[in-house]
Every structure is written in structure tokens, then in C-alpha cells.
Amino acid sequence: MTTRVGAYVFMGAAFMSTMVLYELLRSLEQNVKMSATFVYGILGALSFIPKIINSVKTIRAMGLMRGEVLSFWSPKLYFKAISQALIWSNNLAMAMTSHGFEEGESRSYHRLFPTKVSGWLIIGVVMLLIQYCLFVIKLW
């Protein structure tokens, strides 16, 4: 089971290294019918990463100005960063609502990501090949 998980992680990492995450998520939304709320939630969370890094640096600097050292394991640091992230997520939700985003509604797309039958065949063949190889390895 461990080798199977490792194989899937390796295959996913190899696949992700050749793709732009935004294009992958939008393609999954359009072609595999992944929930638009889930896709935009992931994209929103990923856009928060640089903001959170800067926010943690600012919180640490403000703590040092008050003579308080906020280390990596300090609960105060995490509490302040989480409360800031909650404010940003609330602002993102309000922005999505104000721009007319509704779950289940039909959406128009600025850029389409069409799929080809050959792409699905390649994915199927690779998945079957990995499963076969893992089965043979397990028998040894």
C-alpha cells in the first residue's frame, strides 16, 4: 500500500511540475465538473499564502517593538495570523458574492480548456501501467 501511495504522489508531483496550477484547476472545473466553489476556494487560499507570510513578518516585528519575542511555536503568533486570515476569507466571500458568484449557476469562461480523447487515453494507460507494475512488485 505504501508503494502505491508513493507512486501516486510521485506521478502527481511529476504532473504538477509541468502545469500551471491555475490552468489545472480551471481545466478540472470545466472538464471534470469539479465544484466551482471548491476551485475558487483553493485559488483564494493559494493567493493568501504571500499575504500570510508578510502578515507573520509584520506580527513578529510588532511584537519585537513591544519587547515580545514571538517564536515559531508561539500561540499568539498563530492566533493573530489566523484571525487575519479569517478577515481576508470573509472579504473574499463578500467579493465573490458581489461579483455574482453563485454555486450551481451556469458560468461563462474567459478561457476554455478543451480536453482531447488522446489525453484521456494517455491518463488511462498510465494509470493501468502503474497499477500493473505495483501488482507485479507486490507478488515478488
N, CA, C and O atoms as a GROMACS GRO file, in nm:
protein
  560
    1MET      N    1   0.082  -0.119   0.000
    1MET     CA    2   0.000   0.000   0.000
    1MET      C    3   0.087   0.126   0.000
    1MET      O    4   0.053   0.225  -0.065
    2THR      N    5   0.198   0.121   0.072
    2THR     CA    6   0.287   0.236   0.078
    2THR      C    7   0.346   0.267  -0.058
    2THR      O    8   0.358   0.384  -0.096
    3THR      N    9   0.384   0.165  -0.133
    3THR     CA   10   0.441   0.190  -0.265
    3THR      C   11   0.336   0.249  -0.359
    3THR      O   12   0.369   0.331  -0.445
    4ARG      N   13   0.212   0.207  -0.344
    4ARG     CA   14   0.106   0.262  -0.427
    4ARG      C   15   0.086   0.411  -0.398
    4ARG      O   16   0.074   0.492  -0.490
    5VAL      N   17   0.082   0.445  -0.271
    5VAL     CA   18   0.068   0.586  -0.234
    5VAL      C   19   0.189   0.665  -0.285
    5VAL      O   20   0.174   0.775  -0.339
    6GLY      N   21   0.308   0.609  -0.268
    6GLY     CA   22   0.429   0.676  -0.318
    6GLY      C   23   0.425   0.695  -0.469
    6GLY      O   24   0.466   0.800  -0.519
    7ALA      N   25   0.376   0.596  -0.540
    7ALA     CA   26   0.367   0.607  -0.685
    7ALA      C   27   0.268   0.716  -0.726
    7ALA      O   28   0.295   0.792  -0.818
    8TYR      N   29   0.156   0.722  -0.658
    8TYR     CA   30   0.058   0.826  -0.689
    8TYR      C   31   0.112   0.965  -0.657
    8TYR      O   32   0.091   1.060  -0.732
    9VAL      N   33   0.181   0.976  -0.544
    9VAL     CA   34   0.239   1.106  -0.508
    9VAL      C   35   0.344   1.146  -0.610
    9VAL      O   36   0.348   1.262  -0.653
   10PHE      N   37   0.430   1.052  -0.650
   10PHE     CA   38   0.533   1.082  -0.750
   10PHE      C   39   0.471   1.121  -0.883
   10PHE      O   40   0.514   1.217  -0.948
   11MET      N   41   0.368   1.047  -0.925
   11MET     CA   42   0.303   1.079  -1.051
   11MET      C   43   0.234   1.215  -1.044
   11MET      O   44   0.241   1.293  -1.139
   12GLY      N   45   0.169   1.244  -0.932
   12GLY     CA   46   0.106   1.375  -0.916
   12GLY      C   47   0.208   1.488  -0.915
   12GLY      O   48   0.184   1.593  -0.974
   13ALA      N   49   0.321   1.467  -0.848
   13ALA     CA   50   0.426   1.569  -0.845
   13ALA      C   51   0.486   1.590  -0.984
   13ALA      O   52   0.512   1.704  -1.023
   14ALA      N   53   0.507   1.482  -1.058
   14ALA     CA   54   0.560   1.496  -1.194
   14ALA      C   55   0.461   1.569  -1.283
   14ALA      O   56   0.499   1.651  -1.366
   15PHE      N   57   0.334   1.539  -1.265
   15PHE     CA   58   0.230   1.604  -1.344
   15PHE      C   59   0.220   1.752  -1.309
   15PHE      O   60   0.209   1.837  -1.398
   16MET      N   61   0.225   1.783  -1.180
   16MET     CA   62   0.212   1.922  -1.135
   16MET      C   63   0.332   2.007  -1.173
   16MET      O   64   0.319   2.128  -1.191
   17SER      N   65   0.450   1.945  -1.185
   17SER     CA   66   0.569   2.023  -1.218
   17SER      C   67   0.564   2.075  -1.361
   17SER      O   68   0.636   2.169  -1.396
   18THR      N   69   0.480   2.015  -1.444
   18THR     CA   70   0.472   2.059  -1.583
   18THR      C   71   0.351   2.147  -1.610
   18THR      O   72   0.331   2.191  -1.723
   19MET      N   73   0.268   2.174  -1.507
   19MET     CA   74   0.146   2.251  -1.529
   19MET      C   75   0.141   2.373  -1.440
   19MET      O   76   0.204   2.377  -1.334
   20VAL      N   77   0.067   2.470  -1.483
   20VAL     CA   78   0.036   2.586  -1.400
   20VAL      C   79  -0.088   2.550  -1.319
   20VAL      O   80  -0.187   2.503  -1.375
   21LEU      N   81  -0.082   2.572  -1.188
   21LEU     CA   82  -0.191   2.529  -1.101
   21LEU      C   83  -0.324   2.592  -1.139
   21LEU      O   84  -0.427   2.526  -1.135
   22TYR      N   85  -0.322   2.720  -1.176
   22TYR     CA   86  -0.445   2.789  -1.216
   22TYR      C   87  -0.509   2.719  -1.335
   22TYR      O   88  -0.630   2.696  -1.337
   23GLU      N   89  -0.428   2.685  -1.435
   23GLU     CA   90  -0.482   2.618  -1.555
   23GLU      C   91  -0.534   2.479  -1.521
   23GLU      O   92  -0.637   2.436  -1.574
   24LEU      N   93  -0.464   2.407  -1.433
   24LEU     CA   94  -0.508   2.274  -1.395
   24LEU      C   95  -0.644   2.280  -1.326
   24LEU      O   96  -0.734   2.203  -1.359
   25LEU      N   97  -0.659   2.371  -1.230
   25LEU     CA   98  -0.785   2.380  -1.157
   25LEU      C   99  -0.899   2.425  -1.247
   25LEU      O  100  -1.009   2.371  -1.237
   26ARG      N  101  -0.874   2.521  -1.333
   26ARG     CA  102  -0.980   2.566  -1.425
   26ARG      C  103  -1.017   2.456  -1.523
   26ARG      O  104  -1.134   2.440  -1.558
   27SER      N  105  -0.919   2.379  -1.568
   27SER     CA  106  -0.948   2.267  -1.657
   27SER      C  107  -1.031   2.161  -1.585
   27SER      O  108  -1.125   2.106  -1.644
   28LEU      N  109  -0.998   2.131  -1.460
   28LEU     CA  110  -1.076   2.033  -1.384
   28LEU      C  111  -1.218   2.084  -1.362
   28LEU      O  112  -1.313   2.006  -1.364
   29GLU      N  113  -1.233   2.214  -1.341
   29GLU     CA  114  -1.366   2.269  -1.323
   29GLU      C  115  -1.450   2.256  -1.450
   29GLU      O  116  -1.568   2.220  -1.443
   30GLN      N  117  -1.390   2.283  -1.564
   30GLN     CA  118  -1.464   2.282  -1.689
   30GLN      C  119  -1.487   2.141  -1.743
   30GLN      O  120  -1.594   2.112  -1.795
   31ASN      N  121  -1.387   2.053  -1.730
   31ASN     CA  122  -1.394   1.925  -1.798
   31ASN      C  123  -1.437   1.809  -1.709
   31ASN      O  124  -1.502   1.716  -1.756
   32VAL      N  125  -1.402   1.813  -1.582
   32VAL     CA  126  -1.434   1.704  -1.491
   32VAL      C  127  -1.552   1.742  -1.402
   32VAL      O  128  -1.596   1.663  -1.319
   33LYS      N  129  -1.602   1.864  -1.421
   33LYS     CA  130  -1.716   1.917  -1.346
   33LYS      C  131  -1.688   1.924  -1.195
   33LYS      O  132  -1.777   1.898  -1.114
   34MET      N  133  -1.564   1.961  -1.160
   34MET     CA  134  -1.531   1.985  -1.020
   34MET      C  135  -1.607   2.109  -0.974
   34MET      O  136  -1.629   2.201  -1.052
   35SER      N  137  -1.646   2.111  -0.849
   35SER     CA  138  -1.725   2.221  -0.796
   35SER      C  139  -1.651   2.354  -0.812
   35SER      O  140  -1.534   2.366  -0.777
   36ALA      N  141  -1.721   2.453  -0.866
   36ALA     CA  142  -1.660   2.585  -0.886
   36ALA      C  143  -1.626   2.648  -0.752
   36ALA      O  144  -1.526   2.719  -0.741
   37THR      N  145  -1.706   2.624  -0.649
   37THR     CA  146  -1.677   2.678  -0.517
   37THR      C  147  -1.547   2.620  -0.463
   37THR      O  148  -1.466   2.692  -0.404
   38PHE      N  149  -1.526   2.491  -0.484
   38PHE     CA  150  -1.403   2.426  -0.440
   38PHE      C  151  -1.282   2.483  -0.514
   38PHE      O  152  -1.180   2.513  -0.452
   39VAL      N  153  -1.294   2.498  -0.645
   39VAL     CA  154  -1.183   2.550  -0.726
   39VAL      C  155  -1.148   2.693  -0.684
   39VAL      O  156  -1.030   2.724  -0.663
   40TYR      N  157  -1.248   2.779  -0.672
   40TYR     CA  158  -1.220   2.917  -0.635
   40TYR      C  159  -1.174   2.928  -0.490
   40TYR      O  160  -1.098   3.019  -0.455
   41GLY      N  161  -1.218   2.836  -0.406
   41GLY     CA  162  -1.169   2.833  -0.268
   41GLY      C  163  -1.021   2.800  -0.262
   41GLY      O  164  -0.946   2.862  -0.188
   42ILE      N  165  -0.979   2.701  -0.342
   42ILE     CA  166  -0.837   2.666  -0.346
   42ILE      C  167  -0.756   2.781  -0.403
   42ILE      O  168  -0.651   2.816  -0.348
   43LEU      N  169  -0.803   2.841  -0.511
   43LEU     CA  170  -0.731   2.954  -0.570
   43LEU      C  171  -0.723   3.072  -0.472
   43LEU      O  172  -0.621   3.140  -0.464
   44GLY      N  173  -0.831   3.095  -0.398
   44GLY     CA  174  -0.828   3.202  -0.299
   44GLY      C  175  -0.730   3.173  -0.187
   44GLY      O  176  -0.657   3.261  -0.143
   45ALA      N  177  -0.729   3.048  -0.141
   45ALA     CA  178  -0.637   3.010  -0.034
   45ALA      C  179  -0.492   3.022  -0.080
   45ALA      O  180  -0.405   3.066  -0.004
   46LEU      N  181  -0.466   2.983  -0.203
   46LEU     CA  182  -0.329   2.994  -0.254
   46LEU      C  183  -0.286   3.139  -0.272
   46LEU      O  184  -0.168   3.172  -0.259
   47SER      N  185  -0.382   3.226  -0.303
   47SER     CA  186  -0.346   3.367  -0.317
   47SER      C  187  -0.318   3.431  -0.182
   47SER      O  188  -0.256   3.537  -0.176
   48PHE      N  189  -0.364   3.367  -0.074
   48PHE     CA  190  -0.339   3.421   0.061
   48PHE      C  191  -0.199   3.388   0.112
   48PHE      O  192  -0.153   3.452   0.206
   49ILE      N  193  -0.132   3.290   0.055
   49ILE     CA  194  -0.003   3.246   0.108
   49ILE      C  195   0.098   3.360   0.117
   49ILE      O  196   0.158   3.378   0.223
   50PRO      N  197   0.122   3.439   0.011
   50PRO     CA  198   0.216   3.550   0.026
   50PRO      C  199   0.169   3.654   0.128
   50PRO      O  200   0.251   3.712   0.200
   51LYS      N  201   0.038   3.676   0.135
   51LYS     CA  202  -0.015   3.771   0.234
   51LYS      C  203   0.008   3.721   0.376
   51LYS      O  204   0.042   3.799   0.465
   52ILE      N  205  -0.009   3.592   0.398
   52ILE     CA  206   0.010   3.535   0.531
   52ILE      C  207   0.157   3.544   0.571
   52ILE      O  208   0.188   3.574   0.686
   53ILE      N  209   0.247   3.518   0.479
   53ILE     CA  210   0.391   3.528   0.508
   53ILE      C  211   0.426   3.670   0.549
   53ILE      O  212   0.497   3.692   0.648
   54ASN      N  213   0.376   3.768   0.473
   54ASN     CA  214   0.402   3.907   0.510
   54ASN      C  215   0.335   3.944   0.642
   54ASN      O  216   0.391   4.020   0.721
   55SER      N  217   0.217   3.892   0.665
   55SER     CA  218   0.146   3.920   0.789
   55SER      C  219   0.221   3.864   0.910
   55SER      O  220   0.230   3.931   1.013
   56VAL      N  221   0.276   3.744   0.898
   56VAL     CA  222   0.353   3.685   1.008
   56VAL      C  223   0.478   3.769   1.035
   56VAL      O  224   0.513   3.792   1.151
   57LYS      N  225   0.544   3.815   0.930
   57LYS     CA  226   0.661   3.902   0.949
   57LYS      C  227   0.621   4.031   1.020
   57LYS      O  228   0.692   4.077   1.110
   58THR      N  229   0.508   4.089   0.981
   58THR     CA  230   0.461   4.212   1.044
   58THR      C  231   0.424   4.188   1.190
   58THR      O  232   0.456   4.270   1.276
   59ILE      N  233   0.356   4.078   1.219
   59ILE     CA  234   0.317   4.046   1.356
   59ILE      C  235   0.440   4.027   1.444
   59ILE      O  236   0.443   4.073   1.558
   60ARG      N  237   0.543   3.958   1.391
   60ARG     CA  238   0.667   3.940   1.467
   60ARG      C  239   0.735   4.074   1.494
   60ARG      O  240   0.784   4.099   1.604
   61ALA      N  241   0.739   4.160   1.391
   61ALA     CA  242   0.802   4.292   1.409
   61ALA      C  243   0.726   4.375   1.512
   61ALA      O  244   0.788   4.443   1.594
   62MET      N  245   0.595   4.370   1.508
   62MET     CA  246   0.516   4.445   1.606
   62MET      C  247   0.538   4.390   1.747
   62MET      O  248   0.543   4.466   1.843
   63GLY      N  249   0.553   4.260   1.758
   63GLY     CA  250   0.583   4.200   1.888
   63GLY      C  251   0.718   4.244   1.940
   63GLY      O  252   0.733   4.274   2.059
   64LEU      N  253   0.818   4.249   1.852
   64LEU     CA  254   0.951   4.294   1.893
   64LEU      C  255   0.949   4.439   1.938
   64LEU      O  256   1.024   4.477   2.028
   65MET      N  257   0.865   4.522   1.876
   65MET     CA  258   0.855   4.662   1.917
   65MET      C  259   0.800   4.674   2.060
   65MET      O  260   0.830   4.769   2.131
   66ARG      N  261   0.719   4.578   2.100
   66ARG     CA  262   0.664   4.577   2.235
   66ARG      C  263   0.752   4.498   2.331
   66ARG      O  264   0.718   4.482   2.448
   67GLY      N  265   0.866   4.447   2.282
   67GLY     CA  266   0.956   4.369   2.366
   67GLY      C  267   0.914   4.225   2.382
   67GLY      O  268   0.957   4.158   2.477
   68GLU      N  269   0.832   4.176   2.293
   68GLU     CA  270   0.779   4.040   2.299
   68GLU      C  271   0.836   3.960   2.182
   68GLU      O  272   0.821   4.000   2.066
   69VAL      N  273   0.901   3.850   2.212
   69VAL     CA  274   0.956   3.765   2.106
   69VAL      C  275   0.852   3.659   2.071
   69VAL      O  276   0.819   3.574   2.154
   70LEU      N  277   0.803   3.663   1.949
   70LEU     CA  278   0.705   3.564   1.902
   70LEU      C  279   0.779   3.460   1.819
   70LEU      O  280   0.811   3.484   1.702
   71SER      N  281   0.806   3.346   1.879
   71SER     CA  282   0.881   3.242   1.810
   71SER      C  283   0.790   3.161   1.718
   71SER      O  284   0.670   3.187   1.709
   72PHE      N  285   0.849   3.065   1.650
   72PHE     CA  286   0.777   2.981   1.554
   72PHE      C  287   0.663   2.905   1.621
   72PHE      O  288   0.558   2.886   1.558
   73TRP      N  289   0.679   2.863   1.744
   73TRP     CA  290   0.578   2.783   1.814
   73TRP      C  291   0.490   2.866   1.907
   73TRP      O  292   0.416   2.810   1.988
   74SER      N  293   0.496   2.996   1.896
   74SER     CA  294   0.418   3.084   1.983
   74SER      C  295   0.270   3.082   1.944
   74SER      O  296   0.238   3.109   1.828
   75PRO      N  297   0.179   3.052   2.038
   75PRO     CA  298   0.036   3.052   2.007
   75PRO      C  299  -0.017   3.190   1.970
   75PRO      O  300  -0.111   3.203   1.891
   76LYS      N  301   0.042   3.294   2.027
   76LYS     CA  302  -0.002   3.430   1.995
   76LYS      C  303   0.018   3.460   1.847
   76LYS      O  304  -0.068   3.522   1.783
   77LEU      N  305   0.131   3.416   1.794
   77LEU     CA  306   0.160   3.439   1.652
   77LEU      C  307   0.056   3.373   1.565
   77LEU      O  308   0.005   3.434   1.471
   78TYR      N  309   0.023   3.247   1.595
   78TYR     CA  310  -0.074   3.175   1.514
   78TYR      C  311  -0.215   3.230   1.530
   78TYR      O  312  -0.290   3.238   1.432
   79PHE      N  313  -0.251   3.269   1.652
   79PHE     CA  314  -0.383   3.325   1.674
   79PHE      C  315  -0.402   3.453   1.593
   79PHE      O  316  -0.506   3.473   1.531
   80LYS      N  317  -0.302   3.539   1.595
   80LYS     CA  318  -0.311   3.666   1.521
   80LYS      C  319  -0.313   3.641   1.370
   80LYS      O  320  -0.387   3.706   1.297
   81ALA      N  321  -0.232   3.546   1.324
   81ALA     CA  322  -0.229   3.516   1.180
   81ALA      C  323  -0.362   3.453   1.136
   81ALA      O  324  -0.412   3.485   1.028
   82ILE      N  325  -0.418   3.365   1.217
   82ILE     CA  326  -0.545   3.301   1.182
   82ILE      C  327  -0.658   3.404   1.181
   82ILE      O  328  -0.745   3.401   1.094
   83SER      N  329  -0.658   3.494   1.278
   83SER     CA  330  -0.765   3.596   1.279
   83SER      C  331  -0.753   3.688   1.158
   83SER      O  332  -0.854   3.731   1.104
   84GLN      N  333  -0.631   3.718   1.115
   84GLN     CA  334  -0.613   3.798   0.994
   84GLN      C  335  -0.662   3.721   0.870
   84GLN      O  336  -0.726   3.779   0.782
   85ALA      N  337  -0.632   3.591   0.864
   85ALA     CA  338  -0.677   3.509   0.751
   85ALA      C  339  -0.829   3.499   0.747
   85ALA      O  340  -0.888   3.495   0.639
   86LEU      N  341  -0.894   3.494   0.863
   86LEU     CA  342  -1.040   3.489   0.866
   86LEU      C  343  -1.100   3.619   0.810
   86LEU      O  344  -1.202   3.615   0.741
   87ILE      N  345  -1.039   3.730   0.841
   87ILE     CA  346  -1.086   3.858   0.785
   87ILE      C  347  -1.072   3.857   0.633
   87ILE      O  348  -1.163   3.898   0.562
   88TRP      N  349  -0.956   3.809   0.583
   88TRP     CA  350  -0.936   3.804   0.438
   88TRP      C  351  -1.035   3.710   0.372
   88TRP      O  352  -1.089   3.741   0.266
   89SER      N  353  -1.061   3.594   0.434
   89SER     CA  354  -1.155   3.499   0.372
   89SER      C  355  -1.296   3.556   0.370
   89SER      O  356  -1.370   3.534   0.274
   90ASN      N  357  -1.334   3.630   0.473
   90ASN     CA  358  -1.464   3.694   0.474
   90ASN      C  359  -1.472   3.799   0.362
   90ASN      O  360  -1.573   3.810   0.293
   91ASN      N  361  -1.366   3.876   0.345
   91ASN     CA  362  -1.363   3.975   0.237
   91ASN      C  363  -1.371   3.908   0.100
   91ASN      O  364  -1.437   3.959   0.010
   92LEU      N  365  -1.304   3.794   0.085
   92LEU     CA  366  -1.309   3.720  -0.042
   92LEU      C  367  -1.450   3.670  -0.069
   92LEU      O  368  -1.499   3.679  -0.181
   93ALA      N  369  -1.516   3.617   0.033
   93ALA     CA  370  -1.653   3.567   0.017
   93ALA      C  371  -1.747   3.680  -0.022
   93ALA      O  372  -1.833   3.662  -0.108
   94MET      N  373  -1.732   3.796   0.041
   94MET     CA  374  -1.816   3.911   0.006
   94MET      C  375  -1.788   3.958  -0.137
   94MET      O  376  -1.880   3.995  -0.209
   95ALA      N  377  -1.661   3.956  -0.176
   95ALA     CA  378  -1.626   3.998  -0.313
   95ALA      C  379  -1.685   3.902  -0.415
   95ALA      O  380  -1.734   3.946  -0.519
   96MET      N  381  -1.680   3.771  -0.388
   96MET     CA  382  -1.736   3.674  -0.481
   96MET      C  383  -1.887   3.692  -0.492
   96MET      O  384  -1.942   3.683  -0.602
   97THR      N  385  -1.953   3.718  -0.381
   97THR     CA  386  -2.097   3.739  -0.382
   97THR      C  387  -2.133   3.866  -0.457
   97THR      O  388  -2.228   3.868  -0.535
   98SER      N  389  -2.056   3.972  -0.434
   98SER     CA  390  -2.086   4.100  -0.501
   98SER      C  391  -2.060   4.094  -0.651
   98SER      O  392  -2.117   4.173  -0.727
   99HIS      N  393  -1.974   4.002  -0.695
   99HIS     CA  394  -1.948   3.986  -0.838
   99HIS      C  395  -2.040   3.883  -0.902
   99HIS      O  396  -2.022   3.846  -1.018
  100GLY      N  397  -2.139   3.836  -0.827
  100GLY     CA  398  -2.240   3.748  -0.884
  100GLY      C  399  -2.206   3.601  -0.884
  100GLY      O  400  -2.267   3.524  -0.958
  101PHE      N  401  -2.111   3.558  -0.802
  101PHE     CA  402  -2.076   3.416  -0.797
  101PHE      C  403  -2.180   3.342  -0.716
  101PHE      O  404  -2.202   3.373  -0.599
  102GLU      N  405  -2.243   3.244  -0.777
  102GLU     CA  406  -2.342   3.159  -0.710
  102GLU      C  407  -2.310   3.014  -0.746
  102GLU      O  408  -2.282   2.981  -0.861
  103GLU      N  409  -2.316   2.928  -0.645
  103GLU     CA  410  -2.291   2.785  -0.667
  103GLU      C  411  -2.405   2.726  -0.749
  103GLU      O  412  -2.522   2.753  -0.723
  104GLY      N  413  -2.370   2.644  -0.847
  104GLY     CA  414  -2.469   2.576  -0.928
  104GLY      C  415  -2.517   2.654  -1.049
  104GLY      O  416  -2.586   2.598  -1.134
  105GLU      N  417  -2.484   2.779  -1.058
  105GLU     CA  418  -2.525   2.860  -1.173
  105GLU      C  419  -2.433   2.832  -1.292
  105GLU      O  420  -2.318   2.794  -1.274
  106SER      N  421  -2.485   2.850  -1.412
  106SER     CA  422  -2.401   2.832  -1.530
  106SER      C  423  -2.303   2.949  -1.538
  106SER      O  424  -2.338   3.063  -1.507
  107ARG      N  425  -2.182   2.919  -1.579
  107ARG     CA  426  -2.077   3.020  -1.581
  107ARG      C  427  -2.024   3.036  -1.722
  107ARG      O  428  -2.019   2.940  -1.799
  108SER      N  429  -1.986   3.156  -1.756
  108SER     CA  430  -1.915   3.179  -1.881
  108SER      C  431  -1.766   3.181  -1.848
  108SER      O  432  -1.727   3.215  -1.737
  109TYR      N  433  -1.685   3.146  -1.945
  109TYR     CA  434  -1.542   3.134  -1.921
  109TYR      C  435  -1.466   3.226  -2.016
  109TYR      O  436  -1.495   3.233  -2.135
  110HIS      N  437  -1.370   3.295  -1.959
  110HIS     CA  438  -1.284   3.381  -2.039
  110HIS      C  439  -1.193   3.297  -2.127
  110HIS      O  440  -1.166   3.332  -2.242
  111ARG      N  441  -1.145   3.186  -2.073
  111ARG     CA  442  -1.056   3.097  -2.146
  111ARG      C  443  -1.105   2.954  -2.129
  111ARG      O  444  -1.128   2.909  -2.017
  112LEU      N  445  -1.120   2.884  -2.239
  112LEU     CA  446  -1.166   2.746  -2.235
  112LEU      C  447  -1.046   2.652  -2.235
  112LEU      O  448  -0.944   2.680  -2.298
  113PHE      N  449  -1.060   2.541  -2.165
  113PHE     CA  450  -0.957   2.439  -2.160
  113PHE      C  451  -1.016   2.309  -2.213
  113PHE      O  452  -1.059   2.224  -2.135
  114PRO      N  453  -1.019   2.292  -2.346
  114PRO     CA  454  -1.081   2.171  -2.401
  114PRO      C  455  -0.995   2.048  -2.376
  114PRO      O  456  -0.872   2.056  -2.368
  115THR      N  457  -1.061   1.933  -2.365
  115THR     CA  458  -0.988   1.807  -2.349
  115THR      C  459  -0.991   1.732  -2.480
  115THR      O  460  -1.081   1.748  -2.563
  116LYS      N  461  -0.891   1.648  -2.496
  116LYS     CA  462  -0.883   1.564  -2.615
  116LYS      C  463  -0.898   1.419  -2.572
  116LYS      O  464  -0.862   1.383  -2.460
  117VAL      N  465  -0.949   1.338  -2.659
  117VAL     CA  466  -0.965   1.196  -2.630
  117VAL      C  467  -0.828   1.133  -2.606
  117VAL      O  468  -0.814   1.044  -2.522
  118SER      N  469  -0.728   1.178  -2.680
  118SER     CA  470  -0.593   1.122  -2.662
  118SER      C  471  -0.541   1.147  -2.521
  118SER      O  472  -0.470   1.064  -2.466
  119GLY      N  473  -0.575   1.261  -2.463
  119GLY     CA  474  -0.533   1.291  -2.326
  119GLY      C  475  -0.592   1.194  -2.226
  119GLY      O  476  -0.523   1.146  -2.138
  120TRP      N  477  -0.723   1.166  -2.240
  120TRP     CA  478  -0.788   1.070  -2.151
  120TRP      C  479  -0.730   0.930  -2.170
  120TRP      O  480  -0.715   0.856  -2.073
  121LEU      N  481  -0.698   0.894  -2.294
  121LEU     CA  482  -0.639   0.762  -2.318
  121LEU      C  483  -0.501   0.751  -2.254
  121LEU      O  484  -0.468   0.648  -2.196
  122ILE      N  485  -0.422   0.856  -2.264
  122ILE     CA  486  -0.288   0.854  -2.202
  122ILE      C  487  -0.300   0.840  -2.051
  122ILE      O  488  -0.226   0.762  -1.990
  123ILE      N  489  -0.392   0.915  -1.990
  123ILE     CA  490  -0.411   0.905  -1.845
  123ILE      C  491  -0.454   0.764  -1.807
  123ILE      O  492  -0.401   0.708  -1.710
  124GLY      N  493  -0.547   0.706  -1.881
  124GLY     CA  494  -0.593   0.570  -1.852
  124GLY      C  495  -0.482   0.467  -1.865
  124GLY      O  496  -0.469   0.379  -1.781
  125VAL      N  497  -0.403   0.478  -1.971
  125VAL     CA  498  -0.294   0.382  -1.993
  125VAL      C  499  -0.189   0.395  -1.884
  125VAL      O  500  -0.140   0.294  -1.833
  126VAL      N  501  -0.153   0.517  -1.847
  126VAL     CA  502  -0.053   0.537  -1.741
  126VAL      C  503  -0.104   0.481  -1.609
  126VAL      O  504  -0.030   0.416  -1.536
  127MET      N  505  -0.231   0.507  -1.576
  127MET     CA  506  -0.287   0.455  -1.451
  127MET      C  507  -0.287   0.301  -1.451
  127MET      O  508  -0.252   0.240  -1.350
  128LEU      N  509  -0.327   0.240  -1.562
  128LEU     CA  510  -0.326   0.094  -1.570
  128LEU      C  511  -0.185   0.039  -1.561
  128LEU      O  512  -0.163  -0.064  -1.497
  129LEU      N  513  -0.089   0.106  -1.623
  129LEU     CA  514   0.050   0.062  -1.619
  129LEU      C  515   0.105   0.070  -1.476
  129LEU      O  516   0.174  -0.021  -1.432
  130ILE      N  517   0.074   0.176  -1.407
  130ILE     CA  518   0.119   0.189  -1.268
  130ILE      C  519   0.056   0.080  -1.181
  130ILE      O  520   0.124   0.019  -1.099
  131GLN      N  521  -0.074   0.056  -1.200
  131GLN     CA  522  -0.140  -0.048  -1.122
  131GLN      C  523  -0.079  -0.186  -1.151
  131GLN      O  524  -0.059  -0.267  -1.060
  132TYR      N  525  -0.050  -0.213  -1.277
  132TYR     CA  526   0.009  -0.341  -1.314
  132TYR      C  527   0.147  -0.356  -1.252
  132TYR      O  528   0.180  -0.462  -1.198
  133CYS      N  529   0.228  -0.251  -1.261
  133CYS     CA  530   0.363  -0.257  -1.204
  133CYS      C  531   0.358  -0.277  -1.052
  133CYS      O  532   0.436  -0.355  -0.998
  134LEU      N  533   0.268  -0.210  -0.986
  134LEU     CA  534   0.255  -0.227  -0.841
  134LEU      C  535   0.207  -0.367  -0.806
  134LEU      O  536   0.248  -0.423  -0.704
  135PHE      N  537   0.120  -0.424  -0.889
  135PHE     CA  538   0.073  -0.560  -0.864
  135PHE      C  539   0.187  -0.659  -0.880
  135PHE      O  540   0.200  -0.752  -0.799
  136VAL      N  541   0.270  -0.641  -0.983
  136VAL     CA  542   0.384  -0.731  -1.006
  136VAL      C  543   0.485  -0.718  -0.892
  136VAL      O  544   0.540  -0.818  -0.846
  137ILE      N  545   0.510  -0.595  -0.846
  137ILE     CA  546   0.604  -0.574  -0.736
  137ILE      C  547   0.551  -0.641  -0.608
  137ILE      O  548   0.629  -0.697  -0.531
  138LYS      N  549   0.421  -0.634  -0.586
  138LYS     CA  550   0.362  -0.694  -0.466
  138LYS      C  551   0.376  -0.847  -0.469
  138LYS      O  552   0.391  -0.909  -0.364
  139LEU      N  553   0.371  -0.906  -0.586
  139LEU     CA  554   0.384  -1.052  -0.596
  139LEU      C  555   0.524  -1.098  -0.563
  139LEU      O  556   0.543  -1.212  -0.521
  140TRP      N  557   0.624  -1.014  -0.581
  140TRP     CA  558   0.762  -1.054  -0.551
  140TRP      C  559   0.783  -1.052  -0.408
  140TRP      O  560   0.893  -1.083  -0.361
   0.00000   0.00000   0.00000
